[in-house]
């Protein structure tokens, strides 16, 4: 999404100034949150037989020990 760019056959990372100019002061954290919400909506609309939907609707079973394991 905001990855490196090729200039004259050489890869380089974009600077913060380039990112701000390119995406018009878009907040990257807000954009990531937006993408997560889009993906969640996609999973919710998915068929109940799909793996992502099964995982999304599953309820964890059992308990997990919180203390340190004995050596």
Secondary structure in CASP SS format (residue, H / E / C, confidence):
PFRMAT SS
TARGET T0000
AUTHOR 0000-0000-0000
METHOD secondary structure of the structure
MODEL  1
X C 1.00
X C 1.00
X C 1.00
X C 1.00
X E 1.00
X E 1.00
X E 1.00
X C 1.00
X C 1.00
X E 1.00
X E 1.00
X E 1.00
X C 1.00
X C 1.00
X C 1.00
X H 1.00
X H 1.00
X H 1.00
X H 1.00
X H 1.00
X H 1.00
X H 1.00
X C 1.00
X C 1.00
X C 1.00
X C 1.00
X C 1.00
X H 1.00
X H 1.00
X H 1.00
X H 1.00
X H 1.00
X H 1.00
X H 1.00
X H 1.00
X H 1.00
X H 1.00
X H 1.00
X H 1.00
X H 1.00
X H 1.00
X H 1.00
X H 1.00
X H 1.00
X H 1.00
X C 1.00
X C 1.00
X C 1.00
X C 1.00
X C 1.00
X H 1.00
X H 1.00
X H 1.00
X H 1.00
X H 1.00
X H 1.00
X H 1.00
X C 1.00
X C 1.00
X C 1.00
X C 1.00
X C 1.00
X C 1.00
X C 1.00
X C 1.00
X C 1.00
X C 1.00
X C 1.00
X C 1.00
X C 1.00
X C 1.00
END
